[in-house]
Amino acid sequence: MTLQIAESIMTEDGIKLTEEQKKRRRGRSIAIGLALAALVAVFYAVTIIKLGPGVLERPL
C-alpha cells in the first residue's frame, strides 16, 4: 500500500483529495463504524448472558 499524496492538490482551504482517496476514506469509515457496532453488540450480548434469565423476572 502506497500513499499517493503527490496526487492531492494543495489549496488555501487545505488538501483537496482525489476521488480515489475519498472512496478509500469512505470505505475505512464504514469499516470502523461496522467494527464499533459489532463491539457494542458483543458487549450487549455478554452483559445479557452474564445477567442470565433472572433479569427478565425481577419486579419493577
HTML snippet that shows the backbone in 3Dmol.js (N, CA, C, O; Angstrom):
<script src="https://3Dmol.org/build/3Dmol-min.js"></script>
<div id="view" style="width:600px;height:400px;position:relative"></div>
<script>
const pdb = `
ATOM      1  N   MET A   1       0.851  -1.170   0.000  1.00  0.00           N
ATOM      2  CA  MET A   1       0.000   0.000   0.000  1.00  0.00           C
ATOM      3  C   MET A   1       0.895   1.231   0.000  1.00  0.00           C
ATOM      4  O   MET A   1       1.783   1.351   0.844  1.00  0.00           O
ATOM      5  N   THR A   2       0.672   2.135  -0.929  1.00  0.00           N
ATOM      6  CA  THR A   2       1.484   3.339  -1.005  1.00  0.00           C
ATOM      7  C   THR A   2       0.606   4.557  -0.820  1.00  0.00           C
ATOM      8  O   THR A   2      -0.564   4.566  -1.201  1.00  0.00           O
ATOM      9  N   LEU A   3       1.181   5.571  -0.236  1.00  0.00           N
ATOM     10  CA  LEU A   3       0.461   6.826  -0.081  1.00  0.00           C
ATOM     11  C   LEU A   3       0.610   7.635  -1.356  1.00  0.00           C
ATOM     12  O   LEU A   3       1.705   7.756  -1.906  1.00  0.00           O
ATOM     13  N   GLN A   4      -0.478   8.174  -1.808  1.00  0.00           N
ATOM     14  CA  GLN A   4      -0.441   8.945  -3.041  1.00  0.00           C
ATOM     15  C   GLN A   4      -0.706  10.414  -2.735  1.00  0.00           C
ATOM     16  O   GLN A   4      -1.653  11.013  -3.244  1.00  0.00           O
ATOM     17  N   ILE A   5       0.148  10.973  -1.899  1.00  0.00           N
ATOM     18  CA  ILE A   5      -0.009  12.364  -1.503  1.00  0.00           C
ATOM     19  C   ILE A   5       0.291  13.286  -2.679  1.00  0.00           C
ATOM     20  O   ILE A   5      -0.252  14.388  -2.761  1.00  0.00           O
ATOM     21  N   ALA A   6       1.140  12.847  -3.575  1.00  0.00           N
ATOM     22  CA  ALA A   6       1.522  13.678  -4.712  1.00  0.00           C
ATOM     23  C   ALA A   6       0.322  14.002  -5.598  1.00  0.00           C
ATOM     24  O   ALA A   6       0.317  15.035  -6.268  1.00  0.00           O
ATOM     25  N   GLU A   7      -0.697  13.138  -5.613  1.00  0.00           N
ATOM     26  CA  GLU A   7      -1.873  13.386  -6.442  1.00  0.00           C
ATOM     27  C   GLU A   7      -2.822  14.397  -5.808  1.00  0.00           C
ATOM     28  O   GLU A   7      -3.651  14.983  -6.505  1.00  0.00           O
ATOM     29  N   SER A   8      -2.715  14.610  -4.499  1.00  0.00           N
ATOM     30  CA  SER A   8      -3.580  15.561  -3.821  1.00  0.00           C
ATOM     31  C   SER A   8      -3.199  16.977  -4.236  1.00  0.00           C
ATOM     32  O   SER A   8      -2.045  17.263  -4.556  1.00  0.00           O
ATOM     33  N   ILE A   9      -4.184  17.840  -4.223  1.00  0.00           N
ATOM     34  CA  ILE A   9      -3.965  19.217  -4.637  1.00  0.00           C
ATOM     35  C   ILE A   9      -4.030  20.114  -3.401  1.00  0.00           C
ATOM     36  O   ILE A   9      -5.018  20.086  -2.667  1.00  0.00           O
ATOM     37  N   MET A  10      -2.995  20.898  -3.171  1.00  0.00           N
ATOM     38  CA  MET A  10      -2.952  21.806  -2.040  1.00  0.00           C
ATOM     39  C   MET A  10      -3.579  23.130  -2.440  1.00  0.00           C
ATOM     40  O   MET A  10      -3.184  23.728  -3.441  1.00  0.00           O
ATOM     41  N   THR A  11      -4.549  23.591  -1.667  1.00  0.00           N
ATOM     42  CA  THR A  11      -5.188  24.882  -1.908  1.00  0.00           C
ATOM     43  C   THR A  11      -5.144  25.696  -0.624  1.00  0.00           C
ATOM     44  O   THR A  11      -4.601  25.248   0.386  1.00  0.00           O
ATOM     45  N   GLU A  12      -5.723  26.902  -0.667  1.00  0.00           N
ATOM     46  CA  GLU A  12      -5.768  27.738   0.527  1.00  0.00           C
ATOM     47  C   GLU A  12      -6.614  27.099   1.620  1.00  0.00           C
ATOM     48  O   GLU A  12      -6.351  27.299   2.806  1.00  0.00           O
ATOM     49  N   ASP A  13      -7.628  26.330   1.229  1.00  0.00           N
ATOM     50  CA  ASP A  13      -8.524  25.694   2.193  1.00  0.00           C
ATOM     51  C   ASP A  13      -7.939  24.411   2.772  1.00  0.00           C
ATOM     52  O   ASP A  13      -8.484  23.878   3.739  1.00  0.00           O
ATOM     53  N   GLY A  14      -6.877  23.915   2.226  1.00  0.00           N
ATOM     54  CA  GLY A  14      -6.281  22.662   2.684  1.00  0.00           C
ATOM     55  C   GLY A  14      -5.994  21.753   1.510  1.00  0.00           C
ATOM     56  O   GLY A  14      -5.782  22.217   0.390  1.00  0.00           O
ATOM     57  N   ILE A  15      -5.988  20.472   1.765  1.00  0.00           N
ATOM     58  CA  ILE A  15      -5.691  19.492   0.722  1.00  0.00           C
ATOM     59  C   ILE A  15      -6.988  19.002   0.103  1.00  0.00           C
ATOM     60  O   ILE A  15      -7.903  18.580   0.810  1.00  0.00           O
ATOM     61  N   LYS A  16      -7.064  19.060  -1.205  1.00  0.00           N
ATOM     62  CA  LYS A  16      -8.206  18.514  -1.943  1.00  0.00           C
ATOM     63  C   LYS A  16      -7.883  17.069  -2.294  1.00  0.00           C
ATOM     64  O   LYS A  16      -6.879  16.794  -2.952  1.00  0.00           O
ATOM     65  N   LEU A  17      -8.729  16.150  -1.857  1.00  0.00           N
ATOM     66  CA  LEU A  17      -8.497  14.735  -2.114  1.00  0.00           C
ATOM     67  C   LEU A  17      -9.001  14.343  -3.490  1.00  0.00           C
ATOM     68  O   LEU A  17      -9.964  14.910  -4.007  1.00  0.00           O
ATOM     69  N   THR A  18      -8.331  13.362  -4.068  1.00  0.00           N
ATOM     70  CA  THR A  18      -8.796  12.824  -5.346  1.00  0.00           C
ATOM     71  C   THR A  18     -10.005  11.931  -5.082  1.00  0.00           C
ATOM     72  O   THR A  18     -10.291  11.595  -3.932  1.00  0.00           O
ATOM     73  N   GLU A  19     -10.704  11.552  -6.127  1.00  0.00           N
ATOM     74  CA  GLU A  19     -11.889  10.706  -5.975  1.00  0.00           C
ATOM     75  C   GLU A  19     -11.521   9.349  -5.379  1.00  0.00           C
ATOM     76  O   GLU A  19     -12.267   8.804  -4.566  1.00  0.00           O
ATOM     77  N   GLU A  20     -10.375   8.806  -5.780  1.00  0.00           N
ATOM     78  CA  GLU A  20      -9.943   7.518  -5.229  1.00  0.00           C
ATOM     79  C   GLU A  20      -9.671   7.634  -3.732  1.00  0.00           C
ATOM     80  O   GLU A  20     -10.021   6.739  -2.963  1.00  0.00           O
ATOM     81  N   GLN A  21      -9.048   8.733  -3.321  1.00  0.00           N
ATOM     82  CA  GLN A  21      -8.765   8.933  -1.904  1.00  0.00           C
ATOM     83  C   GLN A  21     -10.055   9.091  -1.107  1.00  0.00           C
ATOM     84  O   GLN A  21     -10.162   8.579   0.007  1.00  0.00           O
ATOM     85  N   LYS A  22     -11.032   9.794  -1.667  1.00  0.00           N
ATOM     86  CA  LYS A  22     -12.328   9.944  -0.997  1.00  0.00           C
ATOM     87  C   LYS A  22     -13.026   8.595  -0.863  1.00  0.00           C
ATOM     88  O   LYS A  22     -13.630   8.304   0.169  1.00  0.00           O
ATOM     89  N   LYS A  23     -12.941   7.773  -1.907  1.00  0.00           N
ATOM     90  CA  LYS A  23     -13.565   6.451  -1.889  1.00  0.00           C
ATOM     91  C   LYS A  23     -12.913   5.571  -0.828  1.00  0.00           C
ATOM     92  O   LYS A  23     -13.606   4.873  -0.088  1.00  0.00           O
ATOM     93  N   ARG A  24     -11.590   5.602  -0.753  1.00  0.00           N
ATOM     94  CA  ARG A  24     -10.874   4.801   0.246  1.00  0.00           C
ATOM     95  C   ARG A  24     -11.183   5.287   1.662  1.00  0.00           C
ATOM     96  O   ARG A  24     -11.341   4.475   2.574  1.00  0.00           O
ATOM     97  N   ARG A  25     -11.270   6.595   1.849  1.00  0.00           N
ATOM     98  CA  ARG A  25     -11.588   7.149   3.165  1.00  0.00           C
ATOM     99  C   ARG A  25     -12.976   6.705   3.596  1.00  0.00           C
ATOM    100  O   ARG A  25     -13.186   6.329   4.749  1.00  0.00           O
ATOM    101  N   ARG A  26     -13.924   6.749   2.661  1.00  0.00           N
ATOM    102  CA  ARG A  26     -15.292   6.326   2.977  1.00  0.00           C
ATOM    103  C   ARG A  26     -15.321   4.843   3.341  1.00  0.00           C
ATOM    104  O   ARG A  26     -16.013   4.444   4.277  1.00  0.00           O
ATOM    105  N   GLY A  27     -14.578   4.037   2.609  1.00  0.00           N
ATOM    106  CA  GLY A  27     -14.507   2.610   2.916  1.00  0.00           C
ATOM    107  C   GLY A  27     -13.948   2.351   4.309  1.00  0.00           C
ATOM    108  O   GLY A  27     -14.457   1.504   5.042  1.00  0.00           O
ATOM    109  N   ARG A  28     -12.898   3.085   4.667  1.00  0.00           N
ATOM    110  CA  ARG A  28     -12.324   2.937   6.010  1.00  0.00           C
ATOM    111  C   ARG A  28     -13.307   3.387   7.077  1.00  0.00           C
ATOM    112  O   ARG A  28     -13.414   2.752   8.127  1.00  0.00           O
ATOM    113  N   SER A  29     -14.026   4.472   6.822  1.00  0.00           N
ATOM    114  CA  SER A  29     -15.004   4.966   7.789  1.00  0.00           C
ATOM    115  C   SER A  29     -16.123   3.956   8.006  1.00  0.00           C
ATOM    116  O   SER A  29     -16.553   3.733   9.137  1.00  0.00           O
ATOM    117  N   ILE A  30     -16.588   3.352   6.934  1.00  0.00           N
ATOM    118  CA  ILE A  30     -17.636   2.334   7.046  1.00  0.00           C
ATOM    119  C   ILE A  30     -17.117   1.135   7.829  1.00  0.00           C
ATOM    120  O   ILE A  30     -17.830   0.595   8.676  1.00  0.00           O
ATOM    121  N   ALA A  31     -15.891   0.714   7.560  1.00  0.00           N
ATOM    122  CA  ALA A  31     -15.305  -0.425   8.274  1.00  0.00           C
ATOM    123  C   ALA A  31     -15.181  -0.130   9.767  1.00  0.00           C
ATOM    124  O   ALA A  31     -15.472  -0.995  10.593  1.00  0.00           O
ATOM    125  N   ILE A  32     -14.759   1.066  10.115  1.00  0.00           N
ATOM    126  CA  ILE A  32     -14.640   1.442  11.525  1.00  0.00           C
ATOM    127  C   ILE A  32     -16.015   1.468  12.181  1.00  0.00           C
ATOM    128  O   ILE A  32     -16.170   1.001  13.309  1.00  0.00           O
ATOM    129  N   GLY A  33     -17.011   2.009  11.488  1.00  0.00           N
ATOM    130  CA  GLY A  33     -18.370   2.040  12.023  1.00  0.00           C
ATOM    131  C   GLY A  33     -18.922   0.649  12.263  1.00  0.00           C
ATOM    132  O   GLY A  33     -19.541   0.394  13.296  1.00  0.00           O
ATOM    133  N   LEU A  34     -18.703  -0.254  11.315  1.00  0.00           N
ATOM    134  CA  LEU A  34     -19.174  -1.631  11.476  1.00  0.00           C
ATOM    135  C   LEU A  34     -18.448  -2.334  12.624  1.00  0.00           C
ATOM    136  O   LEU A  34     -19.056  -3.103  13.369  1.00  0.00           O
ATOM    137  N   ALA A  35     -17.160  -2.072  12.761  1.00  0.00           N
ATOM    138  CA  ALA A  35     -16.400  -2.679  13.858  1.00  0.00           C
ATOM    139  C   ALA A  35     -16.907  -2.181  15.210  1.00  0.00           C
ATOM    140  O   ALA A  35     -17.021  -2.961  16.155  1.00  0.00           O
ATOM    141  N   LEU A  36     -17.210  -0.894  15.305  1.00  0.00           N
ATOM    142  CA  LEU A  36     -17.744  -0.350  16.555  1.00  0.00           C
ATOM    143  C   LEU A  36     -19.118  -0.927  16.865  1.00  0.00           C
ATOM    144  O   LEU A  36     -19.410  -1.253  18.016  1.00  0.00           O
ATOM    145  N   ALA A  37     -19.964  -1.055  15.845  1.00  0.00           N
ATOM    146  CA  ALA A  37     -21.295  -1.637  16.041  1.00  0.00           C
ATOM    147  C   ALA A  37     -21.180  -3.090  16.502  1.00  0.00           C
ATOM    148  O   ALA A  37     -21.933  -3.525  17.373  1.00  0.00           O
ATOM    149  N   ALA A  38     -20.253  -3.834  15.928  1.00  0.00           N
ATOM    150  CA  ALA A  38     -20.044  -5.223  16.340  1.00  0.00           C
ATOM    151  C   ALA A  38     -19.560  -5.290  17.788  1.00  0.00           C
ATOM    152  O   ALA A  38     -19.985  -6.164  18.544  1.00  0.00           O
ATOM    153  N   LEU A  39     -18.684  -4.383  18.174  1.00  0.00           N
ATOM    154  CA  LEU A  39     -18.183  -4.355  19.543  1.00  0.00           C
ATOM    155  C   LEU A  39     -19.315  -4.065  20.530  1.00  0.00           C
ATOM    156  O   LEU A  39     -19.396  -4.691  21.587  1.00  0.00           O
ATOM    157  N   VAL A  40     -20.183  -3.121  20.185  1.00  0.00           N
ATOM    158  CA  VAL A  40     -21.341  -2.812  21.034  1.00  0.00           C
ATOM    159  C   VAL A  40     -22.237  -4.036  21.155  1.00  0.00           C
ATOM    160  O   VAL A  40     -22.707  -4.352  22.247  1.00  0.00           O
ATOM    161  N   ALA A  41     -22.478  -4.727  20.049  1.00  0.00           N
ATOM    162  CA  ALA A  41     -23.320  -5.926  20.068  1.00  0.00           C
ATOM    163  C   ALA A  41     -22.704  -7.016  20.949  1.00  0.00           C
ATOM    164  O   ALA A  41     -23.419  -7.694  21.687  1.00  0.00           O
ATOM    165  N   VAL A  42     -21.389  -7.187  20.873  1.00  0.00           N
ATOM    166  CA  VAL A  42     -20.715  -8.186  21.711  1.00  0.00           C
ATOM    167  C   VAL A  42     -20.847  -7.817  23.184  1.00  0.00           C
ATOM    168  O   VAL A  42     -21.161  -8.677  24.007  1.00  0.00           O
ATOM    169  N   PHE A  43     -20.613  -6.550  23.530  1.00  0.00           N
ATOM    170  CA  PHE A  43     -20.746  -6.125  24.924  1.00  0.00           C
ATOM    171  C   PHE A  43     -22.174  -6.328  25.421  1.00  0.00           C
ATOM    172  O   PHE A  43     -22.380  -6.780  26.548  1.00  0.00           O
ATOM    173  N   TYR A  44     -23.151  -6.001  24.597  1.00  0.00           N
ATOM    174  CA  TYR A  44     -24.556  -6.170  24.971  1.00  0.00           C
ATOM    175  C   TYR A  44     -24.861  -7.648  25.208  1.00  0.00           C
ATOM    176  O   TYR A  44     -25.476  -8.003  26.214  1.00  0.00           O
ATOM    177  N   ALA A  45     -24.436  -8.501  24.291  1.00  0.00           N
ATOM    178  CA  ALA A  45     -24.703  -9.937  24.412  1.00  0.00           C
ATOM    179  C   ALA A  45     -24.026 -10.514  25.652  1.00  0.00           C
ATOM    180  O   ALA A  45     -24.639 -11.295  26.381  1.00  0.00           O
ATOM    181  N   VAL A  46     -22.783 -10.144  25.899  1.00  0.00           N
ATOM    182  CA  VAL A  46     -22.072 -10.646  27.077  1.00  0.00           C
ATOM    183  C   VAL A  46     -22.764 -10.179  28.350  1.00  0.00           C
ATOM    184  O   VAL A  46     -22.881 -10.949  29.303  1.00  0.00           O
ATOM    185  N   THR A  47     -23.222  -8.942  28.383  1.00  0.00           N
ATOM    186  CA  THR A  47     -23.922  -8.422  29.553  1.00  0.00           C
ATOM    187  C   THR A  47     -25.202  -9.200  29.806  1.00  0.00           C
ATOM    188  O   THR A  47     -25.466  -9.593  30.942  1.00  0.00           O
ATOM    189  N   ILE A  48     -25.995  -9.428  28.780  1.00  0.00           N
ATOM    190  CA  ILE A  48     -27.242 -10.172  28.928  1.00  0.00           C
ATOM    191  C   ILE A  48     -26.957 -11.611  29.363  1.00  0.00           C
ATOM    192  O   ILE A  48     -27.664 -12.147  30.217  1.00  0.00           O
ATOM    193  N   ILE A  49     -25.941 -12.233  28.792  1.00  0.00           N
ATOM    194  CA  ILE A  49     -25.595 -13.608  29.155  1.00  0.00           C
ATOM    195  C   ILE A  49     -25.134 -13.687  30.611  1.00  0.00           C
ATOM    196  O   ILE A  49     -25.500 -14.616  31.330  1.00  0.00           O
ATOM    197  N   LYS A  50     -24.331 -12.713  31.043  1.00  0.00           N
ATOM    198  CA  LYS A  50     -23.843 -12.727  32.423  1.00  0.00           C
ATOM    199  C   LYS A  50     -24.971 -12.473  33.416  1.00  0.00           C
ATOM    200  O   LYS A  50     -24.972 -13.047  34.505  1.00  0.00           O
ATOM    201  N   LEU A  51     -25.930 -11.624  33.060  1.00  0.00           N
ATOM    202  CA  LEU A  51     -27.051 -11.357  33.959  1.00  0.00           C
ATOM    203  C   LEU A  51     -27.965 -12.571  34.058  1.00  0.00           C
ATOM    204  O   LEU A  51     -28.566 -12.818  35.103  1.00  0.00           O
ATOM    205  N   GLY A  52     -28.065 -13.312  32.988  1.00  0.00           N
ATOM    206  CA  GLY A  52     -28.858 -14.535  32.986  1.00  0.00           C
ATOM    207  C   GLY A  52     -30.339 -14.271  32.802  1.00  0.00           C
ATOM    208  O   GLY A  52     -30.757 -13.123  32.649  1.00  0.00           O
ATOM    209  N   PRO A  53     -31.133 -15.333  32.817  1.00  0.00           N
ATOM    210  CA  PRO A  53     -32.568 -15.192  32.580  1.00  0.00           C
ATOM    211  C   PRO A  53     -33.297 -14.508  33.731  1.00  0.00           C
ATOM    212  O   PRO A  53     -34.424 -14.046  33.550  1.00  0.00           O
ATOM    213  N   GLY A  54     -32.686 -14.431  34.904  1.00  0.00           N
ATOM    214  CA  GLY A  54     -33.330 -13.798  36.052  1.00  0.00           C
ATOM    215  C   GLY A  54     -33.582 -12.316  35.853  1.00  0.00           C
ATOM    216  O   GLY A  54     -34.427 -11.744  36.541  1.00  0.00           O
ATOM    217  N   VAL A  55     -32.885 -11.688  34.948  1.00  0.00           N
ATOM    218  CA  VAL A  55     -33.054 -10.251  34.730  1.00  0.00           C
ATOM    219  C   VAL A  55     -34.454  -9.929  34.207  1.00  0.00           C
ATOM    220  O   VAL A  55     -34.962  -8.831  34.434  1.00  0.00           O
ATOM    221  N   LEU A  56     -35.075 -10.874  33.514  1.00  0.00           N
ATOM    222  CA  LEU A  56     -36.416 -10.644  32.976  1.00  0.00           C
ATOM    223  C   LEU A  56     -37.501 -10.907  34.012  1.00  0.00           C
ATOM    224  O   LEU A  56     -38.648 -10.507  33.811  1.00  0.00           O
ATOM    225  N   GLU A  57     -37.166 -11.572  35.115  1.00  0.00           N
ATOM    226  CA  GLU A  57     -38.160 -11.955  36.114  1.00  0.00           C
ATOM    227  C   GLU A  57     -38.149 -11.053  37.341  1.00  0.00           C
ATOM    228  O   GLU A  57     -38.888 -11.315  38.290  1.00  0.00           O
ATOM    229  N   ARG A  58     -37.366 -10.040  37.355  1.00  0.00           N
ATOM    230  CA  ARG A  58     -37.280  -9.181  38.538  1.00  0.00           C
ATOM    231  C   ARG A  58     -38.474  -8.232  38.602  1.00  0.00           C
ATOM    232  O   ARG A  58     -39.010  -7.856  37.559  1.00  0.00           O
ATOM    233  N   PRO A  59     -38.898  -7.840  39.789  1.00  0.00           N
ATOM    234  CA  PRO A  59     -40.031  -6.904  39.906  1.00  0.00           C
ATOM    235  C   PRO A  59     -39.601  -5.488  39.511  1.00  0.00           C
ATOM    236  O   PRO A  59     -38.446  -5.105  39.691  1.00  0.00           O
ATOM    237  N   LEU A  60     -40.535  -4.735  38.981  1.00  0.00           N
ATOM    238  CA  LEU A  60     -40.230  -3.353  38.606  1.00  0.00           C
ATOM    239  C   LEU A  60     -40.485  -2.469  39.742  1.00  0.00           C
ATOM    240  O   LEU A  60     -40.290  -1.258  39.638  1.00  0.00           O
TER     241      LEU A  60
END
`;
const viewer = $3Dmol.createViewer("view");
viewer.addModel(pdb, "pdb");
viewer.setStyle({}, {cartoon: {color: "spectrum"}});
viewer.zoomTo();
viewer.render();
</script>
